Structure formats: C-alpha cells, structure tokens
Amino acid sequence: MKTSNYLLPHKFKSIGIVILCIAVLFYVISYIAGGSLLSLQLPSFSAFGGDDLGVKFGINKVDLDSTIIIVTTIISLLFIALSKEKIEDECIAVIRAKAFTLTLWITSILLVLTSLFVYDFAYINVLIVNVFAYLALLVIIQKVMIFHFNKTNSDEQ
C-alpha cells in the first residue's frame, strides 16, 4: 500500500524562516509605532455588545496589522514544521509522528487547564495564543527530537 507524503520540499523551511523573520519585524515595527500601520475599509463581520448582541456584516474600517502578523506567522510555522529534512528517512518519519502526538497532548492539556482556571478576556487571549502554540511547539519538539537522534547516531558511528 502506497502512502502519500504531504510534506513540502526542504527549501520551504528556509522560506518559512524568512517569512517568520518578516512577521516578527512587522510586529516590532507595529508595536513601536503604537498603532495601526495599515487600515482599510473592507467588508467584514463585527461583533457588537451591550443591548444589541450579535454579529453584523458590513463595510468597516479594519486594522490589518494583526491580520497580517497572524497569517504570516501561521504560514511560516507551517512551512517550517511541514518541510522535509535534508535526509528524510523512516526514522525521521517516526520522530515526526512522535512530535505530532506529543505536541497534541501538551497543547490539549494546556487548553483544558486554562479552560478550568482562566476566565473572561484573559481566556480569549489564551485561545489566540493557542492558535500559534501548537505549530510553535511542534517545530521546537521536532527539532529537539531530530537533534537528539542525530547526536545519538553520530556518537555510534
């Protein structure tokens, strides 16, 4: 039985690192500027509160800074996490599977704990961070596991 491999070519890892650096740089510039660098009138959904609860669709002034930062960060982390290694063999595939499983356990446990102990607006911030946490932890755990694997194999040779 032939299994499909959904990994990106190795060169996407470098592209992902460049995009991540651009996203971080854009975040720093936006933070230093103290406001929105890009805002446009765009069709969008907006939530409103008070006596008038619900969601409204319309043309609204939208600050695109956070959107650009979120999208570029997610794309860059996907490129980094899902790119093939220079030498992609069965051992790396097993390490990749273990990293996916371990990362899912860690982020799920953290999400359950924060659901139990964090409330109000702070919980929304935790959910926003959780969007990036899985991919970021996956990249870190994969790199650590591959580093240990390579170190162990180089010691044996």
KOLKEVEX-921992 format. One line per field, with one value per residue (C-alpha): residue number from 1; residue in three letters; z, x, y. Coordinates in steps of 0.05 Angstrom, whole numbers, plus 5000, padded with zeros to 4 digits. Example, Ala and Ser with C-alpha at 12.3 -4.5 7.8 and 13.67 -1.06 7.14 Angstrom:
<dotors>
i c(1,2)
aa c(ALA,SER)
w c(5156,5143)
u c(5246,5273)
v c(4910,4979)
</dotors>
This chain:
<dotors>
i c(1,2,3,4,5,6,7,8,9,10,11,12,13,14,15,16,17,18,19,20,21,22,23,24,25,26,27,28,29,30,31,32,33,34,35,36,37,38,39,40,41,42,43,44,45,46,47,48,49,50,51,52,53,54,55,56,57,58,59,60,61,62,63,64,65,66,67,68,69,70,71,72,73,74,75,76,77,78,79,80,81,82,83,84,85,86,87,88,89,90,91,92,93,94,95,96,97,98,99,100,101,102,103,104,105,106,107,108,109,110,111,112,113,114,115,116,117,118,119,120,121,122,123,124,125,126,127,128,129,130,131,132,133,134,135,136,137,138,139,140,141,142,143,144,145,146,147,148,149,150,151,152,153,154,155,156,157)
aa c(MET,LYS,THR,SER,ASN,TYR,LEU,LEU,PRO,HIS,LYS,PHE,LYS,SER,ILE,GLY,ILE,VAL,ILE,LEU,CYS,ILE,ALA,VAL,LEU,PHE,TYR,VAL,ILE,SER,TYR,ILE,ALA,GLY,GLY,SER,LEU,LEU,SER,LEU,GLN,LEU,PRO,SER,PHE,SER,ALA,PHE,GLY,GLY,ASP,ASP,LEU,GLY,VAL,LYS,PHE,GLY,ILE,ASN,LYS,VAL,ASP,LEU,ASP,SER,THR,ILE,ILE,ILE,VAL,THR,THR,ILE,ILE,SER,LEU,LEU,PHE,ILE,ALA,LEU,SER,LYS,GLU,LYS,ILE,GLU,ASP,GLU,CYS,ILE,ALA,VAL,ILE,ARG,ALA,LYS,ALA,PHE,THR,LEU,THR,LEU,TRP,ILE,THR,SER,ILE,LEU,LEU,VAL,LEU,THR,SER,LEU,PHE,VAL,TYR,ASP,PHE,ALA,TYR,ILE,ASN,VAL,LEU,ILE,VAL,ASN,VAL,PHE,ALA,TYR,LEU,ALA,LEU,LEU,VAL,ILE,ILE,GLN,LYS,VAL,MET,ILE,PHE,HIS,PHE,ASN,LYS,THR,ASN,SER,ASP,GLU,GLN)
w c(5000,4979,5029,5009,5038,5048,5066,5030,4996,5041,5011,5043,5111,5091,5061,5126,5167,5123,5128,5204,5209,5167,5212,5275,5245,5223,5294,5326,5278,5290,5366,5365,5321,5375,5329,5264,5204,5155,5159,5103,5093,5078,5081,5147,5205,5270,5338,5379,5451,5501,5489,5416,5418,5355,5293,5239,5167,5133,5107,5167,5179,5192,5223,5182,5225,5269,5210,5171,5232,5247,5175,5161,5227,5215,5143,5165,5221,5174,5124,5178,5211,5148,5106,5093,5126,5081,5093,5103,5121,5163,5228,5214,5197,5264,5301,5263,5284,5357,5356,5328,5382,5439,5416,5412,5483,5510,5477,5495,5568,5569,5537,5588,5646,5620,5609,5682,5712,5665,5652,5618,5568,5591,5564,5495,5496,5514,5455,5409,5434,5426,5351,5348,5406,5370,5310,5350,5399,5341,5309,5374,5394,5324,5323,5393,5377,5310,5344,5396,5343,5301,5362,5383,5313,5304,5371,5348,5283)
u c(5000,5029,5021,5020,5071,5043,5109,5136,5204,5263,5272,5205,5239,5284,5224,5186,5244,5247,5172,5175,5230,5188,5127,5168,5199,5130,5103,5161,5151,5076,5087,5137,5091,5039,4981,4957,5003,4952,4877,4826,4751,4734,4674,4676,4638,4638,4612,4576,4554,4511,4436,4447,4481,4501,4544,4537,4563,4583,4637,4681,4748,4794,4864,4904,4966,4944,4915,4980,5020,4974,4971,5046,5064,5018,5043,5116,5107,5071,5128,5179,5142,5119,5182,5224,5291,5353,5353,5281,5280,5237,5269,5253,5182,5175,5205,5156,5097,5120,5129,5058,5029,5069,5051,4977,4980,5016,4971,4908,4927,4945,4878,4840,4878,4867,4793,4788,4829,4827,4765,4739,4782,4845,4815,4806,4880,4897,4856,4892,4960,4937,4930,5005,5024,5013,5055,5109,5114,5113,5173,5211,5196,5213,5279,5298,5280,5317,5377,5379,5370,5427,5472,5459,5473,5537,5563,5550,5589)
v c(5000,5067,5123,5196,5243,5313,5345,5405,5405,5422,5493,5514,5511,5569,5606,5596,5623,5686,5696,5687,5739,5787,5775,5788,5851,5876,5862,5901,5960,5959,5956,6013,6055,6048,6038,6012,6017,5990,6002,5997,5998,5925,5880,5845,5815,5853,5833,5883,5881,5918,5914,5896,5828,5793,5797,5849,5846,5909,5954,5970,6003,5944,5947,5897,5895,5838,5800,5804,5783,5724,5699,5706,5673,5613,5604,5609,5559,5511,5517,5503,5446,5411,5415,5354,5347,5343,5268,5245,5171,5124,5146,5219,5199,5163,5223,5269,5226,5224,5300,5310,5265,5296,5366,5349,5322,5383,5434,5396,5391,5466,5483,5441,5473,5543,5528,5508,5565,5625,5667,5730,5767,5731,5666,5697,5716,5644,5619,5667,5644,5571,5583,5591,5546,5480,5499,5532,5473,5425,5459,5461,5389,5363,5400,5376,5304,5305,5337,5282,5229,5258,5265,5193,5167,5208,5181,5109,5118)
</dotors>
